Every structure is written in C-alpha cells, then in structure tokens.
C-alpha cells in the first residue's frame, strides 16, 4: 500500500501541473477541489502511518527519519498544488477549504526541509542551552531585514 500511495503522490503532482494550464472557472474549481482533496487524503494516510510507527510516548529518531523521503515527496506535490491554488485565486476561483491543506503543507515543509535543524533546536532547549529569543528581538530583526530587502 505504501508504494502505491507514494506513486500516487508523484502522479498527482504531475496532474496538478497539467491542470494548471487554463480552463473555465467551473472546470478550475473542480480540478483544484479534487487536487486539494486528494492531497489531503494522501497526507492523512501518511500521518496515520507516522502515528502508528511513532506513538507520542515512544519517539525514535531513526524511525522518524524513515518518513522524511515520503514527506519530501508529499511536499513537492503540495508545492505544485499551492501554485495551482494561487493561480485559481487570481482567476477568481476559490477552493472549498484550504486551511487544512495549508496546515499539512507547513507541517510537511518542517519535516521535509528542516528536520535536522528543528531536531537540533529541540535538543538545545532540552539541554538548557537555549531559552529561545525574546519576541521583541525577533520583531526588530524582521523589521531590519525588511528594510534592507526592499
């Protein structure tokens, strides 16, 4: 089942890319709703597998790492879906529900792209080496970077 779903995620990414090439609003509405729905179905299946393999009280880094390639695959497809979603919005087509998709997108991004950095930050906090940064310090840094970027 895992190999089948992984193949379907890749296929969905290709279909989303092809779907984004024009169409009438009603047709775009159907395509984006289907793409988001299928993406969420695959994500929920992946999360269910993770939950079975990693119960909350039995986290294991080696087991967690086994899921990174699958999150990377889902994230690659989700980026295409997000681009299609934005294109639809520009054309006045709004999908039925995007909030769960965006939560899944952000969760998969953290795992697919930032697993090691997030794990190291968590370890530093557990060791008491890092207490985090004050909110004002972060806001000041963002303001400074915003001024220099534009």
HELIX and SHEET records of a PDB file:
HELIX    1   1 UNK A    2  UNK A   19  1                                  18    
HELIX    2   2 UNK A   25  UNK A   53  1                                  29    
HELIX    3   3 UNK A   61  UNK A   66  1                                   6    
HELIX    4   4 UNK A   68  UNK A   90  1                                  23    
HELIX    5   5 UNK A   99  UNK A  126  1                                  28    
HELIX    6   6 UNK A  135  UNK A  149  1                                  15    
END                                                                             
